[in-house]
Amino acid sequence: MSESEDHAIIVNYKFHHIDTSKCKHCTEFSCEEACFRGIYKVITKESVPKCIVVEDREDRCVKCHICTTACKSKAITID
């Protein structure tokens, strides 16, 4: 048996959960663009992209799930 190269690395916020191992292959950064509340920011776009929740903005989320649909990698989940 061979081990998978990409193990799930889940970063948990209050009610957002981001599998940053899936972010590594992203080229569109659609989470940033889709969220009209500015909840997400993609850091290190030039090398290894990683989606984060902007500090002090998570409570602005209305749980519309536009971000979860926009993310082609299905890296974002919301409780």
N, C-alpha and C positions, 0 to 999 in steps of 0.2 A: 504494500500500500504506500502511496506517496502522499505527502502532506500538501495541503493547499497553500499556495504562496500568499494569498490574501486572507488572513484571519480577521474576523470581525473585530473592529475596535470601536466600541460604542461610547460616545461622549454624551453623558446625561446632564441635562439642565432641569429646570423645574418640571416642565412637561414636554419639552422637545428632546428627541434622542436622535443623534446623528452618527451613522456608521461611517467614520472618517476613512476606513479602508476602501470604501466605494468612491470616495471623493477623489482619490489619487488619479483616476482615469478620466475625470471630468474635463471637458474643454469648453462647455457652454456657459457655465456658472448661472444657470437658469434660476436657482433659488434666490439669488441676489436680485435679479430682475423681476421675478414673479411676485415677490412679497411687497405689497404696497405700504406696509408698515415699517419697512427697513429693518426687519428682525435679523436677517442673515448677512454675513460678510464672508467672502472667500479670501483666505489669506494664502500667501505663497503661490499665486497663480502661475508664475513663471517656472516653478520647479515641481513641487508636489502640492497640488491644491488641497485645501482643507477648509471645509465650511464650519463656521462658528456662529453662535448666537451672540449678537451685539449686547454687551453688558448694559443692564438696566432697560432693555427693550422687550424682553420676553413677555412682560405683563401687558404689553400693547397688542399681543396676538389675539385675534378673534377666532382662531381655530377654523379658518375658512378652508384649509387644506389645499390651497392653490400651490403652495410650495411642494407638497408631497406629490402632487400630480405633475408639476413642472420638472421635478428632479428625475431625469431619465435613468439615473443609477439606483433610484429608490433608496437613497441613503437616509432620508428624513422620515421620522415617524413622530406623531403627536398623540399624547394621551387625551 
